[in-house]
């Protein structure tokens, strides 16, 4: 059994908005993703989603407010809540969410990633 | 809806081996715990358990090997695998595990914490 070094794993890829799987537990995946720019408004009907900032700063826009996340801060987006991640500068994020979770949620477009890479 | 600052939350308690709940998602809790010394050998029959070191260093002893975790490293203990957390010096850890998870797993003794505080 192997431990996972989050910083080492983040050093293995450079693409944005494409979550990578680093572990699994209890029908959820632990993922890493690098974000820069704006994503799309979407929601996950049946999945709560945890964002934790490992490096940098991001905003999770909700329809009612903006959640600003710095390194060491996390936010759990409850199922059904529309959101859009935004990062002015590059940010590195750990995600924990059920295996069934699609990055664009209820939307399918050119930013949808169907088959996540395991790193 | 509130974001959670892990460092701020860690500043609100000082007791060891008593996990605090900081969030919930998908029938799991996100917890913080401070560890120092040795725990007890135990296992969780139906729950995988994620340890991520936020500050310091710890060892998760397995019957087959020792997993050494430094800051930024995580380890998922699969259900059914006997383990004992050990920390020579104080270490701060984030745990993610199903709500049903008892800190001492299949063992009940004076170190069992039945009603976790929400911070």
gemmi code that builds the backbone of each chain (N, CA, C; Angstrom):
import gemmi

chains = {
    "A": [
        ("UNK", (0.838, -1.193, 0.000), (0.000, 0.000, 0.000), (0.877, 1.249, 0.000)),
        ("UNK", (0.454, 2.242, -0.740), (1.303, 3.401, -0.991), (0.691, 4.672, -0.410)),
        ("UNK", (1.542, 5.479, 0.206), (1.080, 6.814, 0.558), (1.077, 7.683, -0.689)),
        ("UNK", (0.411, 8.822, -0.596), (0.290, 9.736, -1.734), (0.823, 11.095, -1.325)),
        ("UNK", (1.828, 11.572, -2.066), (2.346, 12.911, -1.804), (1.688, 13.877, -2.791)),
        ("UNK", (0.877, 14.754, -2.228), (0.063, 15.651, -3.045), (0.936, 16.567, -3.910)),
        ("UNK", (2.027, 17.061, -3.347), (2.894, 17.981, -4.106), (3.589, 17.251, -5.254)),
        ("UNK", (4.061, 16.046, -4.981), (4.704, 15.267, -6.054), (3.721, 14.987, -7.174)),
        ("UNK", (2.514, 14.607, -6.812), (1.501, 14.304, -7.832), (1.187, 15.553, -8.663)),
        ("UNK", (1.117, 16.712, -8.005), (0.833, 17.959, -8.734), (1.953, 18.301, -9.717)),
        ("UNK", (3.142, 17.796, -9.461), (4.268, 18.041, -10.357), (4.244, 17.189, -11.616)),
        ("UNK", (3.294, 16.266, -11.708), (3.299, 15.320, -12.834), (2.386, 15.733, -13.992)),
        ("UNK", (1.658, 16.849, -13.831), (0.797, 17.280, -14.955), (0.680, 18.800, -14.967)),
        ("UNK", (0.305, 19.328, -16.128), (0.235, 20.781, -16.288), (-1.051, 21.278, -16.930)),
        ("UNK", (-1.917, 20.361, -17.332), (-3.135, 20.833, -18.007), (-4.167, 21.330, -16.993)),
        ("UNK", (-4.997, 22.244, -17.447), (-6.019, 22.848, -16.583), (-7.380, 22.181, -16.790)),
        ("UNK", (-8.187, 22.207, -15.722), (-9.586, 21.768, -15.767), (-9.744, 20.287, -16.098)),
        ("UNK", (-8.718, 19.510, -15.828), (-8.774, 18.078, -16.112), (-8.372, 17.293, -14.861)),
        ("UNK", (-9.343, 16.979, -14.007), (-9.033, 16.338, -12.720), (-8.364, 14.976, -12.915)),
        ("UNK", (-7.389, 14.692, -12.060), (-6.682, 13.405, -12.069), (-7.030, 12.662, -10.773)),
        ("UNK", (-7.168, 11.363, -10.875), (-7.493, 10.552, -9.697), (-6.205, 10.158, -8.978)),
        ("UNK", (-6.148, 10.418, -7.666), (-4.968, 9.982, -6.897), (-5.316, 8.938, -5.834)),
        ("UNK", (-6.604, 8.715, -5.594), (-6.969, 7.700, -4.610), (-8.456, 7.453, -4.617)),
        ("UNK", (-8.874, 6.368, -3.980), (-10.301, 6.114, -3.859), (-10.628, 5.534, -2.495)),
        ("UNK", (-11.824, 5.840, -2.041), (-12.301, 5.351, -0.739), (-13.802, 5.503, -0.686)),
        ("UNK", (-14.472, 4.507, -0.141), (-15.914, 4.599, 0.102), (-16.703, 5.133, -1.104)),
        ("UNK", (-16.437, 4.617, -2.256), (-17.158, 5.021, -3.474), (-16.909, 6.468, -3.895)),
        ("UNK", (-15.865, 7.080, -3.311), (-15.462, 8.409, -3.766), (-14.040, 8.358, -4.323)),
        ("UNK", (-13.713, 9.358, -5.145), (-12.331, 9.539, -5.584), (-11.726, 10.750, -4.892)),
        ("UNK", (-10.437, 10.663, -4.637), (-9.632, 11.833, -4.281), (-8.948, 12.253, -5.576)),
        ("UNK", (-9.084, 13.530, -5.917), (-8.555, 14.018, -7.202), (-7.700, 15.256, -6.974)),
        ("UNK", (-6.826, 15.524, -7.934), (-6.108, 16.796, -7.989), (-6.442, 17.453, -9.316)),
        ("UNK", (-6.517, 18.785, -9.275), (-6.791, 19.515, -10.513), (-6.095, 20.881, -10.442)),
        ("UNK", (-5.632, 21.355, -11.596), (-5.108, 22.717, -11.709), (-6.136, 23.549, -12.474)),
        ("UNK", (-6.419, 24.716, -11.958), (-7.445, 25.569, -12.558), (-6.842, 26.921, -12.910)),
        ("UNK", (-7.289, 27.474, -14.008), (-6.953, 28.857, -14.362), (-8.015, 29.364, -15.317)),
        ("UNK", (-8.604, 30.505, -14.966), (-9.665, 31.067, -15.794), (-11.033, 30.735, -15.220)),
        ("UNK", (-12.038, 30.763, -16.092), (-13.425, 30.514, -15.669), (-13.881, 29.151, -16.149)),
        ("UNK", (-14.698, 28.496, -15.367), (-15.294, 27.237, -15.811), (-16.705, 27.518, -16.321)),
        ("UNK", (-17.601, 26.580, -16.180), (-18.995, 26.776, -16.611), (-19.903, 26.616, -15.391)),
        ("UNK", (-21.009, 27.316, -15.395), (-22.020, 27.116, -14.355), (-22.581, 25.703, -14.482)),
        ("UNK", (-22.635, 24.988, -13.372), (-23.197, 23.631, -13.395), (-23.586, 23.230, -11.981)),
        ("UNK", (-24.238, 22.094, -11.859), (-24.543, 21.535, -10.541), (-24.455, 20.022, -10.629)),
        ("UNK", (-24.311, 19.399, -9.466), (-24.290, 17.943, -9.368), (-25.545, 17.519, -8.611)),
        ("UNK", (-26.421, 16.817, -9.294), (-27.734, 16.532, -8.697), (-27.657, 15.656, -7.451)),
        ("UNK", (-26.733, 14.697, -7.473), (-26.711, 13.700, -6.391), (-25.397, 13.635, -5.626)),
        ("UNK", (-24.506, 14.587, -5.876), (-23.187, 14.483, -5.254), (-22.778, 15.781, -4.567)),
        ("UNK", (-22.364, 15.673, -3.308), (-21.686, 16.788, -2.647), (-20.229, 16.743, -3.100)),
        ("UNK", (-19.609, 17.921, -3.183), (-18.268, 18.019, -3.769), (-17.393, 18.863, -2.843)),
        ("UNK", (-16.236, 18.328, -2.470), (-15.311, 19.094, -1.622), (-14.157, 19.657, -2.433)),
        ("UNK", (-13.941, 20.965, -2.332), (-12.774, 21.641, -2.897), (-11.854, 22.034, -1.741)),
        ("UNK", (-10.566, 21.696, -1.835), (-9.588, 22.197, -0.865), (-8.408, 22.772, -1.635)),
        ("UNK", (-8.080, 24.027, -1.354), (-6.981, 24.680, -2.077), (-5.635, 24.265, -1.472)),
        ("UNK", (-4.786, 23.686, -2.316), (-3.449, 23.259, -1.905), (-2.443, 24.390, -2.134)),
        ("UNK", (-2.624, 25.134, -3.225), (-1.711, 26.248, -3.525), (-2.457, 27.277, -4.354)),
        ("UNK", (-2.369, 28.544, -3.953), (-3.006, 29.608, -4.723), (-4.333, 30.047, -4.134)),
        ("UNK", (-5.140, 30.600, -4.988), (-6.409, 31.213, -4.554), (-7.447, 31.016, -5.643)),
        ("UNK", (-8.677, 30.767, -5.249), (-9.749, 30.629, -6.235), (-11.049, 31.170, -5.665)),
        ("UNK", (-12.021, 31.295, -6.534), (-13.364, 31.686, -6.110), (-14.336, 30.615, -6.597)),
        ("UNK", (-15.207, 30.188, -5.706), (-16.328, 29.363, -6.144), (-17.546, 30.279, -6.169)),
        ("UNK", (-17.974, 30.603, -7.374), (-19.136, 31.473, -7.495), (-20.395, 30.652, -7.295)),
        ("UNK", (-21.262, 31.145, -6.419), (-22.606, 30.586, -6.261), (-23.570, 31.650, -6.774)),
        ("UNK", (-24.817, 31.311, -6.953), (-25.775, 32.317, -7.440), (-26.033, 33.375, -6.377)),
        ("UNK", (-25.763, 33.023, -5.111), (-26.077, 33.930, -4.003), (-24.869, 34.659, -3.444)),
        ("UNK", (-23.661, 34.127, -3.656), (-22.461, 34.732, -3.077), (-21.219, 34.145, -3.728)),
        ("UNK", (-20.077, 34.802, -3.466), (-18.792, 34.276, -3.924), (-18.050, 33.705, -2.721)),
        ("UNK", (-17.537, 32.476, -2.855), (-16.735, 31.866, -1.800), (-15.268, 31.966, -2.223)),
        ("UNK", (-14.478, 32.744, -1.503), (-13.059, 32.927, -1.827), (-12.254, 31.925, -1.011)),
        ("UNK", (-11.481, 31.113, -1.688), (-10.708, 30.067, -1.011), (-9.216, 30.290, -1.214)),
        ("UNK", (-8.501, 30.370, -0.107), (-7.043, 30.437, -0.128), (-6.466, 29.099, 0.310)),
        ("UNK", (-5.155, 28.992, 0.230), (-4.460, 27.751, 0.607), (-4.863, 27.353, 2.036)),
        ("UNK", (-5.233, 26.095, 2.208), (-5.642, 25.611, 3.523), (-7.118, 25.789, 3.820)),
        ("UNK", (-7.846, 26.257, 2.822), (-9.288, 26.436, 3.021), (-10.056, 25.454, 2.136)),
        ("UNK", (-11.180, 24.996, 2.672), (-11.999, 24.065, 1.894), (-13.447, 24.497, 1.922)),
        ("UNK", (-14.177, 24.007, 0.922), (-15.592, 24.318, 0.822), (-16.306, 23.093, 0.271)),
        ("UNK", (-17.428, 22.766, 0.877), (-18.237, 21.647, 0.410), (-19.456, 22.212, -0.309)),
        ("UNK", (-19.555, 21.922, -1.599), (-20.699, 22.372, -2.391), (-21.783, 21.310, -2.277)),
        ("UNK", (-22.893, 21.640, -1.634), (-23.942, 20.629, -1.478), (-24.547, 20.254, -2.837)),
        ("UNK", (-24.998, 19.029, -2.943), (-25.666, 18.578, -4.178), (-26.787, 19.543, -4.536)),
        ("UNK", (-26.934, 19.776, -5.829), (-28.046, 20.616, -6.283), (-27.750, 22.106, -6.328)),
        ("UNK", (-26.603, 22.513, -5.792), (-26.288, 23.947, -5.741), (-25.430, 24.333, -6.956)),
        ("UNK", (-25.950, 25.270, -7.735), (-25.247, 25.694, -8.933), (-23.982, 26.466, -8.555)),
        ("UNK", (-22.904, 26.200, -9.269), (-21.635, 26.851, -8.943), (-20.759, 26.976, -10.183)),
        ("UNK", (-19.811, 27.909, -10.106), (-18.810, 28.062, -11.165), (-17.464, 28.383, -10.521)),
        ("UNK", (-16.478, 27.494, -10.666), (-15.129, 27.787, -10.179), (-14.442, 28.806, -11.090)),
        ("UNK", (-13.728, 29.730, -10.464), (-12.975, 30.756, -11.192), (-11.622, 30.938, -10.512)),
        ("UNK", (-10.570, 31.038, -11.317), (-9.234, 31.286, -10.756), (-8.523, 32.326, -11.606)),
        ("UNK", (-8.268, 33.479, -11.028), (-7.595, 34.538, -11.790), (-6.191, 34.074, -12.169)),
        ("UNK", (-5.490, 33.490, -11.190), (-4.174, 32.897, -11.444), (-4.260, 31.399, -11.189)),
        ("UNK", (-3.256, 30.692, -11.638), (-3.234, 29.229, -11.474), (-3.432, 28.830, -10.010)),
        ("UNK", (-4.293, 27.866, -9.787), (-4.541, 27.361, -8.436), (-4.548, 25.832, -8.479)),
        ("UNK", (-4.047, 25.225, -7.395), (-3.984, 23.761, -7.297), (-4.962, 23.299, -6.226)),
        ("UNK", (-5.791, 22.354, -6.584), (-6.941, 22.003, -5.747), (-7.037, 20.494, -5.566)),
        ("UNK", (-7.398, 20.072, -4.362), (-7.762, 18.676, -4.115), (-9.285, 18.591, -4.084)),
        ("UNK", (-9.828, 17.619, -4.791), (-11.272, 17.402, -4.836), (-11.587, 16.053, -4.213)),
        ("UNK", (-12.660, 15.977, -3.463), (-13.168, 14.671, -3.034), (-14.650, 14.625, -3.354)),
        ("UNK", (-15.042, 13.618, -4.118), (-16.419, 13.546, -4.596), (-16.722, 12.119, -5.035)),
        ("UNK", (-18.000, 11.745, -5.060), (-18.353, 10.375, -5.464), (-17.822, 10.041, -6.854)),
        ("UNK", (-17.565, 8.756, -7.068), (-17.005, 8.301, -8.345), (-17.872, 8.679, -9.531)),
        ("UNK", (-19.160, 8.813, -9.282), (-20.116, 9.139, -10.346), (-20.051, 10.595, -10.805)),
        ("UNK", (-19.278, 11.435, -10.107), (-19.304, 12.881, -10.375), (-18.631, 13.233, -11.693)),
        ("UNK", (-19.339, 13.973, -12.532), (-18.794, 14.489, -13.787), (-18.363, 15.938, -13.535)),
        ("UNK", (-17.207, 16.319, -14.095), (-16.682, 17.661, -13.780), (-17.652, 18.787, -14.138)),
        ("UNK", (-18.416, 18.608, -15.202), (-19.365, 19.655, -15.601), (-20.797, 19.370, -15.126)),
        ("UNK", (-20.940, 18.357, -14.263), (-22.233, 18.104, -13.636), (-23.347, 17.853, -14.631)),
        ("UNK", (-24.370, 18.685, -14.570), (-25.570, 18.515, -15.403), (-25.393, 19.050, -16.830)),
        ("UNK", (-24.214, 19.594, -17.107), (-23.919, 20.154, -18.432), (-22.954, 19.210, -19.145)),
        ("UNK", (-23.142, 19.018, -20.422), (-22.125, 18.292, -21.196), (-21.690, 19.172, -22.345)),
        ("UNK", (-20.403, 19.499, -22.351), (-19.892, 20.319, -23.457), (-18.423, 19.987, -23.679)),
        ("UNK", (-17.719, 20.861, -24.357), (-16.332, 20.553, -24.719), (-15.411, 20.531, -23.498)),
        ("UNK", (-15.901, 20.952, -22.352), (-15.073, 20.945, -21.141), (-15.335, 19.707, -20.284)),
        ("UNK", (-16.273, 18.908, -20.695), (-16.561, 17.671, -19.969), (-15.403, 16.682, -20.146)),
        ("UNK", (-14.934, 16.107, -19.031), (-13.889, 15.076, -19.091), (-14.523, 13.773, -18.637)),
        ("UNK", (-14.626, 12.820, -19.560), (-15.363, 11.591, -19.247), (-14.483, 10.520, -18.604)),
        ("UNK", (-13.265, 10.395, -19.074), (-12.398, 9.339, -18.553), (-11.190, 9.948, -17.859)),
        ("UNK", (-11.248, 9.968, -16.553), (-10.185, 10.639, -15.802), (-8.939, 9.762, -15.740)),
        ("UNK", (-7.816, 10.424, -15.844), (-6.523, 9.750, -15.735), (-6.227, 9.463, -14.266)),
        ("UNK", (-5.647, 8.300, -14.021), (-5.160, 7.976, -12.681), (-3.681, 8.281, -12.647)),
        ("UNK", (-3.241, 9.076, -11.690), (-1.808, 9.416, -11.643), (-1.194, 8.913, -10.341)),
    ],
    "B": [
        ("UNK", (-23.673, 29.694, 3.295), (-22.718, 28.583, 3.292), (-21.329, 29.103, 3.607)),
        ("UNK", (-20.609, 28.339, 4.378), (-19.345, 28.836, 4.930), (-18.172, 28.005, 4.431)),
        ("UNK", (-17.104, 28.684, 4.106), (-15.866, 27.952, 3.847), (-15.250, 27.558, 5.185)),
        ("UNK", (-14.306, 26.647, 5.129), (-13.656, 26.146, 6.341), (-12.158, 26.368, 6.216)),
        ("UNK", (-11.595, 27.106, 7.171), (-10.145, 27.305, 7.195), (-9.550, 26.292, 8.169)),
        ("UNK", (-8.801, 25.361, 7.617), (-8.271, 24.241, 8.399), (-7.344, 24.731, 9.518)),
        ("UNK", (-6.520, 25.723, 9.226), (-5.577, 26.219, 10.244), (-6.316, 26.914, 11.390)),
        ("UNK", (-7.317, 27.713, 11.027), (-8.103, 28.379, 12.083), (-8.794, 27.354, 12.972)),
        ("UNK", (-9.377, 26.344, 12.346), (-10.074, 25.307, 13.123), (-9.104, 24.579, 14.050)),
        ("UNK", (-7.889, 24.312, 13.552), (-6.892, 23.615, 14.384), (-6.484, 24.463, 15.586)),
        ("UNK", (-6.651, 25.768, 15.478), (-6.315, 26.660, 16.584), (-7.354, 26.679, 17.693)),
        ("UNK", (-8.467, 26.005, 17.488), (-9.563, 26.094, 18.460), (-9.584, 24.952, 19.480)),
        ("UNK", (-8.658, 23.980, 19.349), (-8.636, 22.900, 20.340), (-7.215, 22.396, 20.544)),
        ("UNK", (-7.009, 21.746, 21.675), (-5.666, 21.278, 22.014), (-5.604, 19.833, 22.483)),
        ("UNK", (-6.745, 19.186, 22.613), (-6.691, 17.804, 23.113), (-6.274, 16.832, 22.007)),
        ("UNK", (-5.672, 15.749, 22.438), (-5.176, 14.745, 21.500), (-6.164, 13.580, 21.358)),
        ("UNK", (-6.113, 12.957, 20.182), (-6.868, 11.713, 19.914), (-8.380, 11.888, 20.001)),
        ("UNK", (-8.850, 13.118, 19.824), (-10.287, 13.378, 19.895), (-10.722, 14.137, 18.633)),
        ("UNK", (-11.094, 13.396, 17.589), (-11.419, 14.037, 16.308), (-12.601, 14.999, 16.427)),
        ("UNK", (-12.496, 16.123, 15.733), (-13.573, 17.120, 15.685), (-14.130, 17.158, 14.264)),
        ("UNK", (-15.416, 17.327, 14.159), (-16.064, 17.397, 12.845), (-16.018, 18.826, 12.321)),
        ("UNK", (-15.520, 18.997, 11.081), (-15.533, 20.341, 10.478), (-16.437, 20.413, 9.234)),
        ("UNK", (-16.895, 19.279, 8.752), (-17.771, 19.326, 7.583), (-18.360, 17.959, 7.300)),
        ("UNK", (-19.377, 17.915, 6.456), (-19.929, 16.627, 6.056), (-20.322, 16.649, 4.596)),
        ("UNK", (-20.208, 15.493, 3.984), (-20.551, 15.338, 2.559), (-20.736, 13.865, 2.265)),
        ("UNK", (-21.755, 13.553, 1.469), (-21.943, 12.180, 0.985), (-21.824, 11.135, 2.090)),
        ("UNK", (-22.468, 11.360, 3.188), (-22.466, 10.392, 4.312), (-21.097, 10.211, 4.959)),
        ("UNK", (-20.176, 11.134, 4.668), (-18.886, 11.126, 5.361), (-18.710, 12.422, 6.146)),
        ("UNK", (-17.830, 12.368, 7.137), (-17.418, 13.582, 7.837), (-15.995, 13.947, 7.441)),
        ("UNK", (-15.728, 15.245, 7.406), (-14.367, 15.761, 7.362), (-14.032, 16.129, 8.805)),
        ("UNK", (-12.904, 15.634, 9.291), (-12.543, 15.836, 10.696), (-11.124, 16.362, 10.804)),
        ("UNK", (-10.845, 17.012, 11.923), (-9.472, 17.366, 12.276), (-9.145, 16.692, 13.599)),
        ("UNK", (-7.871, 16.286, 13.724), (-7.454, 15.674, 14.987), (-5.983, 15.992, 15.226)),
        ("UNK", (-5.634, 16.162, 16.493), (-4.227, 16.299, 16.886), (-3.810, 14.999, 17.568)),
        ("UNK", (-2.663, 14.511, 17.178), (-2.180, 13.229, 17.702), (-0.817, 13.418, 18.348)),
        ("UNK", (-0.581, 12.695, 19.409), (0.760, 12.622, 20.001), (0.838, 11.342, 20.813)),
        ("UNK", (1.855, 10.536, 20.518), (2.011, 9.260, 21.209), (1.474, 8.111, 20.376)),
        ("UNK", (1.121, 7.035, 21.054), (0.632, 5.832, 20.367), (-0.865, 5.667, 20.578)),
        ("UNK", (-1.541, 5.163, 19.565), (-2.961, 4.858, 19.716), (-3.101, 3.362, 20.011)),
        ("UNK", (-4.183, 2.757, 19.597), (-4.383, 1.316, 19.794), (-4.527, 0.655, 18.418)),
        ("UNK", (-4.107, -0.581, 18.318), (-4.350, -1.350, 17.095), (-5.861, -1.546, 16.926)),
        ("UNK", (-6.356, -1.268, 15.735), (-7.781, -1.475, 15.474), (-8.007, -1.550, 13.968)),
        ("UNK", (-9.213, -1.862, 13.589), (-9.599, -1.831, 12.172), (-11.039, -1.368, 12.074)),
        ("UNK", (-11.396, -0.917, 10.872), (-12.777, -0.520, 10.590), (-13.331, -1.515, 9.573)),
        ("UNK", (-14.313, -2.261, 9.984), (-14.782, -3.362, 9.127), (-15.389, -2.898, 7.813)),
        ("UNK", (-16.095, -1.761, 7.861), (-16.860, -1.353, 6.673), (-16.486, 0.020, 6.135)),
        ("UNK", (-15.421, 0.605, 6.666), (-15.104, 1.978, 6.281), (-13.642, 2.124, 5.869)),
        ("UNK", (-13.425, 2.736, 4.687), (-12.087, 3.197, 4.327), (-11.874, 4.542, 5.017)),
        ("UNK", (-10.624, 4.808, 5.374), (-10.331, 5.988, 6.195), (-9.155, 6.741, 5.566)),
        ("UNK", (-9.327, 8.042, 5.318), (-8.235, 8.839, 4.763), (-7.572, 9.701, 5.835)),
        ("UNK", (-6.256, 9.585, 5.948), (-5.447, 10.451, 6.798), (-4.652, 11.392, 5.895)),
        ("UNK", (-4.706, 12.690, 6.173), (-3.827, 13.634, 5.466), (-3.144, 14.517, 6.499)),
        ("UNK", (-1.820, 14.556, 6.456), (-1.065, 15.341, 7.448), (-1.056, 16.813, 7.039)),
        ("UNK", (-1.559, 17.655, 7.929), (-1.592, 19.103, 7.706), (-0.326, 19.749, 8.275)),
        ("UNK", (0.147, 19.227, 9.386), (1.373, 19.768, 10.005), (2.042, 18.679, 10.831)),
        ("UNK", (3.345, 18.507, 10.618), (4.086, 17.533, 11.405), (4.310, 16.225, 10.666)),
        ("UNK", (4.506, 15.185, 11.426), (4.883, 13.882, 10.869), (4.261, 12.778, 11.711)),
        ("UNK", (3.804, 11.735, 11.083), (3.245, 10.607, 11.825), (3.575, 9.298, 11.112)),
        ("UNK", (3.321, 8.215, 11.813), (3.465, 6.890, 11.213), (2.127, 6.172, 11.369)),
        ("UNK", (1.681, 5.557, 10.291), (0.548, 4.629, 10.404), (1.143, 3.232, 10.338)),
        ("UNK", (1.151, 2.580, 11.479), (1.693, 1.222, 11.524), (0.649, 0.243, 10.990)),
        ("UNK", (1.081, -0.577, 10.054), (0.271, -1.694, 9.578), (0.975, -2.965, 10.057)),
        ("UNK", (0.331, -4.094, 9.971), (0.981, -5.333, 10.414), (2.125, -5.714, 9.476)),
        ("UNK", (2.083, -5.185, 8.243), (3.078, -5.565, 7.234), (4.159, -4.522, 7.011)),
        ("UNK", (3.884, -3.257, 7.352), (4.843, -2.178, 7.082), (4.439, -0.928, 7.857)),
        ("UNK", (5.368, 0.035, 7.900), (5.074, 1.335, 8.492), (4.917, 2.356, 7.375)),
        ("UNK", (3.838, 3.131, 7.421), (3.627, 4.202, 6.446), (3.977, 5.519, 7.137)),
        ("UNK", (5.035, 6.183, 6.677), (5.473, 7.451, 7.267), (4.843, 8.595, 6.479)),
        ("UNK", (4.115, 9.441, 7.164), (3.415, 10.544, 6.491), (3.937, 11.888, 6.982)),
        ("UNK", (4.385, 12.703, 6.033), (4.776, 14.077, 6.326), (3.698, 15.032, 5.819)),
        ("UNK", (3.878, 16.306, 6.108), (2.920, 17.329, 5.693), (2.689, 17.241, 4.174)),
        ("UNK", (1.436, 17.242, 3.768), (1.111, 17.156, 2.346), (0.995, 15.733, 1.826)),
        ("UNK", (1.110, 14.781, 2.733), (0.979, 13.384, 2.313), (-0.295, 12.772, 2.894)),
        ("UNK", (-0.893, 11.883, 2.125), (-2.110, 11.242, 2.606), (-2.019, 9.741, 2.389)),
        ("UNK", (-2.827, 9.030, 3.159), (-2.880, 7.578, 3.058), (-4.313, 7.136, 3.300)),
        ("UNK", (-4.772, 6.224, 2.461), (-6.115, 5.676, 2.624), (-5.984, 4.272, 3.189)),
        ("UNK", (-6.508, 4.066, 4.380), (-6.479, 2.748, 5.017), (-7.727, 1.996, 4.568)),
        ("UNK", (-7.540, 0.942, 3.789), (-8.730, 0.216, 3.318), (-9.456, -0.452, 4.487)),
        ("UNK", (-10.750, -0.578, 4.331), (-11.548, -1.263, 5.357), (-10.948, -2.633, 5.656)),
        ("UNK", (-10.990, -3.026, 6.909), (-10.529, -4.357, 7.283), (-9.048, -4.465, 7.586)),
        ("UNK", (-8.284, -3.400, 7.322), (-6.833, -3.463, 7.524), (-6.480, -2.910, 8.912)),
        ("UNK", (-5.848, -3.751, 9.711), (-5.483, -3.354, 11.064), (-4.391, -2.282, 11.017)),
        ("UNK", (-4.534, -1.276, 11.867), (-3.559, -0.179, 11.861), (-3.460, 0.462, 13.234)),
        ("UNK", (-2.336, 1.135, 13.453), (-2.143, 1.903, 14.690), (-1.416, 3.194, 14.343)),
        ("UNK", (-2.066, 4.353, 14.526), (-1.396, 5.638, 14.330), (-0.422, 5.915, 15.485)),
        ("UNK", (0.735, 6.439, 15.131), (1.767, 6.793, 16.113), (2.362, 8.140, 15.716)),
        ("UNK", (2.561, 9.019, 16.700), (3.199, 10.312, 16.426), (4.204, 10.598, 17.529)),
        ("UNK", (5.465, 10.632, 17.159), (6.507, 10.907, 18.161), (6.317, 12.321, 18.721)),
        ("UNK", (6.099, 13.281, 17.812), (5.778, 14.654, 18.207), (4.370, 14.987, 17.735)),
        ("UNK", (3.839, 16.065, 18.254), (2.477, 16.476, 17.886), (2.305, 16.580, 16.372)),
        ("UNK", (1.232, 16.043, 15.877), (0.929, 16.123, 14.446), (-0.544, 16.501, 14.276)),
        ("UNK", (-0.815, 17.281, 13.222), (-2.189, 17.721, 12.936), (-2.655, 17.052, 11.653)),
        ("UNK", (-3.817, 16.441, 11.732), (-4.274, 15.552, 10.662), (-5.709, 15.869, 10.264)),
        ("UNK", (-5.979, 15.792, 8.961), (-7.358, 15.831, 8.468), (-7.774, 14.400, 8.150)),
        ("UNK", (-8.955, 14.029, 8.610), (-9.505, 12.699, 8.371), (-10.765, 12.827, 7.536)),
        ("UNK", (-10.948, 11.912, 6.591), (-12.233, 11.827, 5.904), (-12.675, 10.376, 5.956)),
        ("UNK", (-13.859, 10.157, 6.492), (-14.336, 8.789, 6.708), (-15.851, 8.810, 6.892)),
        ("UNK", (-16.507, 7.677, 6.626), (-17.973, 7.628, 6.775), (-18.416, 8.027, 8.190)),
        ("UNK", (-19.614, 8.580, 8.255), (-20.145, 9.060, 9.531), (-20.184, 7.959, 10.588)),
        ("UNK", (-20.317, 6.734, 10.133), (-20.408, 5.593, 11.046), (-19.076, 5.218, 11.708)),
        ("UNK", (-17.979, 5.842, 11.289), (-16.650, 5.410, 11.741), (-16.390, 5.777, 13.205)),
        ("UNK", (-16.002, 4.784, 13.987), (-15.606, 4.998, 15.382), (-14.073, 5.091, 15.416)),
        ("UNK", (-13.540, 6.018, 16.224), (-12.077, 6.230, 16.192), (-11.287, 4.973, 16.522)),
        ("UNK", (-11.817, 4.140, 17.404), (-11.106, 2.911, 17.771), (-11.621, 1.682, 17.006)),
        ("UNK", (-12.478, 1.913, 16.010), (-12.912, 0.827, 15.128), (-13.579, -0.309, 15.873)),
        ("UNK", (-13.003, -1.489, 15.738), (-13.582, -2.709, 16.326), (-13.275, -2.875, 17.810)),
        ("UNK", (-12.544, -1.920, 18.370), (-12.171, -1.963, 19.791), (-12.977, -0.898, 20.525)),
        ("UNK", (-13.439, -1.211, 21.707), (-14.035, -0.155, 22.539), (-13.292, -0.125, 23.860)),
        ("UNK", (-12.684, 1.024, 24.149), (-11.974, 1.150, 25.428), (-11.994, 2.621, 25.860)),
        ("UNK", (-11.128, 2.980, 26.753), (-11.151, 4.342, 27.305), (-10.756, 5.395, 26.270)),
        ("UNK", (-10.252, 4.978, 25.123), (-9.862, 5.930, 24.084), (-10.954, 6.105, 23.026)),
        ("UNK", (-12.009, 5.368, 23.170), (-13.135, 5.497, 22.241), (-13.850, 6.829, 22.487)),
        ("UNK", (-14.089, 7.575, 21.406), (-14.850, 8.824, 21.507), (-16.164, 8.611, 20.769)),
        ("UNK", (-17.261, 8.634, 21.512), (-18.561, 8.278, 20.916), (-19.269, 9.486, 20.300)),
        ("UNK", (-19.205, 10.612, 20.942), (-19.922, 11.789, 20.443), (-18.930, 12.880, 20.074)),
        ("UNK", (-18.689, 13.009, 18.795), (-17.677, 13.952, 18.339), (-18.206, 15.376, 18.385)),
        ("UNK", (-17.329, 16.279, 18.781), (-17.665, 17.697, 18.807), (-17.624, 18.255, 17.380)),
        ("UNK", (-18.551, 19.136, 17.079), (-18.512, 19.875, 15.804), (-17.886, 21.231, 16.078)),
        ("UNK", (-16.845, 21.572, 15.323), (-16.190, 22.868, 15.576), (-16.302, 23.759, 14.352)),
    ],
}
model = gemmi.Model(1)
for chain_id, residues in chains.items():
    chain = gemmi.Chain(chain_id)
    for i, (resn, *xyz) in enumerate(residues, 1):
        res = gemmi.Residue()
        res.name, res.seqid = resn, gemmi.SeqId(i, " ")
        for name, pos in zip(("N", "CA", "C"), xyz):
            atom = gemmi.Atom()
            atom.name, atom.element = name, gemmi.Element(name[0])
            atom.pos, atom.b_iso = gemmi.Position(*pos), 0.0
            res.add_atom(atom)
        chain.add_residue(res)
    model.add_chain(chain)
structure = gemmi.Structure()
structure.add_model(model)
structure.setup_entities()
